[in-house]
């Protein structure tokens, strides 16, 4: 057995979509707080696209408001 990984990991990420979405929300909030990125809508759209997560327009708006108007 080798101590190095020589092939890609298969099925290495077992996060649910809710967990992935929560992580994306945190990433976008961090980007905005650091001044990296500008527009929350654009950042969220890009992160969701990159992660392959599709939200309905209502879900997107709710998620966006949780980023821009945290409770």
C-alpha positions, 0 to 999 in steps of 0.5 A: 500500500502506498502512502500517496494518492495516485488516482482521483478520489471517487465519491469523496464528498458526501455533503447534502445539498443543504450542507453545500448551500450552507457552505456557499452562503458562508463563502459569499458572506466572507467574500463580501465582508472582505470586499472580494467580489462586490455584488452578492447576487453575482457571487451567489449565482457563480458559486451555485453554478460552480457547485452544480446547485439549481434553485428555484427563483423563490429559493434563490431570492430567499437565499440571497436575502439571508446573505444580504439581510442576515437576522 
